[in-house]
Amino acid sequence: MAWIRLDNAVNARDLGELPAEGGATTLRGRLLRSDNLQDLSPDDIARLVDEHGVTTVIDLRTPNEVKQEGPAPMTAVGSVTHMHLSVLPESLGNTDASSEALATNRERARKRDASDLMRSFYLGYLEDRPESIVEALRTIASAPGAALVHCAAGKDRTGVVVALALTAVGVPRDEVVADYVATGERIELILDRLRSTPTYADDIDRLPAAEHAPRAATMRGFLERLDADHGGVLGWLAAHGFDRDDVARLRHKLLEV
C-alpha cells in the first residue's frame, strides 16, 4: 500500500501500481485518497502538490461540514482546484454519523438489507446523490495532475467513490476491496483525529468503534448489489449519464496500458 506520510492527515495514499484488466496498471500520481485535509502543515501541502502533483481536490463533505470546519489550508493554494460534491442529502445533518443521518439511514437500511448497516449507507449515497458520484469521477478523469478524493475519515464516502473509479477502469474486485480495507490499519488514528474537532466529536461515537472499521464483506457486498441490481458499476454509471466516452477518459487518466 502506497501510504503518503503527512504530519496532519493519517489516511492518505496513492492508488497507483494496482493491476487492471488487459495487463494494465494504475499510474502513480493520478488518484489519491485521504481523510480530512483540514489540518495540513506547510510541509504536507508541499508534499502533496510538489511531490505527488495534486492539482484537484474532490471534497465529499457536506456544506455544513465545510462551513463548520472553515477554510482548509490547501484552499489557499492557487494551483489547486477544489470541488465540493456531497453524497449526503442536506436534510441529514452535518455528517454521515450525525443523529439525524443515523436515524434516517437505520430505517432505510432495514428496508434495503439490515444485515450490514454500512453497506446500506453506501447504497444510500448512490440513491441520494448520483450526480455527485458521476461528477466526482468526471473530475478525476479531467484533472490536469493528481486528483485527491477525501471526506472526513477517508473511509466511507471516499471509499465508495474510489471503489467505483477503480472498478470502472478494470481493477479486480479483490484489489478494490483490499484498498478499502487498508483504511483499517489507521482507524484508531482516524477516530482520534475526528474526536479532536467539534464538528465530529459528538457524532463519532454514536456508532460502536467496531462498526467504524472497514470490513471486506461490506465493500464486496456493496459491489455485488450493483452487479445484481444494475449490471455492475459500469451499468450503474451508464444509467446515470457516465457513458463510454467518460469511461475511456477515466481509463486514459488512470491506467498505463
N, C-alpha and C positions, 0 to 999 in steps of 0.2 A: 504494500500500500504506500503510495507516494504522499506521505504526510508533509505538510508545509509547516515548518516551525515558526510560530509567531509569538510575540510577547503577550498579546492580549486577545487572542482567539485560540480555541483549543481543538476545533474540529475541522480544520482546513486541509484539503488535499486536492491533488491534481489527478484528473481522471484519464491520464494518458497511459499508454502501453497496455491497454486491455485488448484481448483478441476480439475480432469480429468476423462475420461470415465472409467467405470468399478469400480467406487468407489476409484480410486487412487487419490493421491495428489502430487503436485510437492514438492520436497525437498528443504529446505533452504541450502545455501552454495553449490549449484551446478551450477546455471546460474545467473549471474549478468549482468546488463546493465548500461551504463554510458555515459555522454558526455566526451569531451576530457580530457585525463589524463595528459596533458602537464604540469600543474602547481601543481601537488600533493605535499603536505608538507610531511616531515618525519612521522608525526602523521597519515596522510592519508594513506601512504604506509603501516605502521604498522597495521592500522585498516583493510585494505583490505587483507593483507597477513596473519596476525596473528589471527584476529578475524573472518574474512569471508573466509579464506582458499583459496585465489586466487593463483592458480598455472599457469594459462594460460590466456593471454590477446589476444583477436582477434580484431585487429585494421583494420577497414574497410576504412580508409582514403586512398587517392591516394598516390603514391610515391612522388608526388610533395608536397602534404601537409606534409608528414612526413619529407621530406628534409627541407622544409621552417621552420617548427616548431623546428627542431633539436631533439636531444635525449630527450625523456621524462624521468623523474626521476626513473620511475619504471623499465626502461630498465637496470638499474644498479643492479637490484635485481637478484642474481644468481639463485634463486629457481623458478623464473617466466619465462615461455616460451612465446615469442611474435610471433604471426602470423600476417603478413600483407596481407590482402585479399581485395583489392579494388574491388568495384562493379561498378566502372565507367570506360568507355573506356578512355585510356590515352589521346586521342585527344581532350577531352572535357575540358582541362584546369586543374586548381588546385583544384577546389571544385565543388560540385554539384550546387552551387549558382553563379559560375563564369559566365561572359558574354557569353563565348563560349558554356558552358553547357546549359544555359537558352535558347539561340538562337536555338541550335540544338534540345533540348528537347521540346521546344514550338512547333516547326514544327512537330516533331514526335507525340506530344500529340494531335495535331489537327487531325492527321491521325488515332490515336487509339481511342481517346474519348476526345474531347475538353472540356467536362463538368467538369473535375477535373484534374487540372494540376499535383498535387502531386501524385495522383493515377497513372497517366501516367508515371511519373518519376519512380515510384516503379516498374511498369511493365517493364520499360526500364532496371532496374537492372537485372531482370531475363533474358531478351533478350541478354544483352551485356556481362554479366559475370556469367553465370550459374555455371561455375566451381568454382568460389569464394564462391558462396552461398552454394554449396554442401560441399566444403572443410570446410567452417565455421561450418556447422552442424556436420561434422565428428570430427572436433577438439573439439567441445563442448562435444561430446559423449566420446571421448578418454582422456579428461583432467583428470589428477590424482586427482585434487581437484576442486575448483570452476573455471569455465570459465567466464571471463568478456568480454563482447562484447561492443565495443564503436566505435564511429566515431568522428565527431566534436561536433554536438549538442546532439547526442544520441537519435535522433528522427526519422529520415527518413531511412538512411541505416541500422542503428541499429534496428529500428522498424520493418523493413522487415525481417531481419534475425531472430529476436526474435519471430515474429509472425509465421514464418514458423516452427521454432523449437517447439513452444508451440502447434501449431495446429497438427504437426506430432505426438506428443505424446498424443493427445486426449484432450487437454484443450478446453473447449467450446468456441465457437466464441465470445460470449458476454464477456467472461473473457479476451480473446486476445485483443479485441477492447478496453476494459476498461483499460488494461495495456498501450496500445498505447496512449490513450487519456490522461492518467495520466501525461505525459510529459507537458501538457498544464498548469499544476499547477506551473511549473517552467520556463515557456517560456521566461518571461522577464529577469530573471536571466541568462538564457542560451544566449539570444541575447546580453546582456551586456558583457558576457564573450567573445563572438565571436568578438564583436566590439573592444575589447581591444587588439587584436593581429593583426599585419599587414597581416597575412595570410588570415584572413576572413573579416577584417574591410571594405574593398572596395566592397566586394561581398554581405554582409549580408543584406543590404538594397536595393538590386536590386529587391527583392520581397517585396510587401507591408507587414507590420507587421502582418496583419490579416491572410495572407497566410502561415505564419510560424506556426501558432497554429494548433496542430493536431486535425483533425475532425473525429469523429466516422465514418461518411459516407465514408471517404477516405479509411480507412483500411477495412471496411466492403465491400465496392465496389471492392477493390483490391482482397480480398479473393473470392468474388463472381465471379470475372472474371476467377480466377483459377478454380473454380467449373465448369464454363461454357465451358472453353476452354481446360482444362486439366484433368477433373475429380477430381479436388480438389488439395490440397497441396501435398498429397501423390502421386497422379498421375503425377504432375509436377516433383516431386523429382525422382520418378521411371524412368521417361523418360530421366533423366539426370544422371542416374547411382547410385542413392541413393536407394539401394534395401531393401528388407525385413530385412536382417541381420543388415543393417545400422539403420533402424527404431528401431529394437529390442535393439540395443546397446544404442540408444538415450533414449529410454524409461527406460532402466535399469539405465541409468545415472541420469535421471531427476525425476523419479517417485518413490514414496513409495506406494507399492500396498497392 
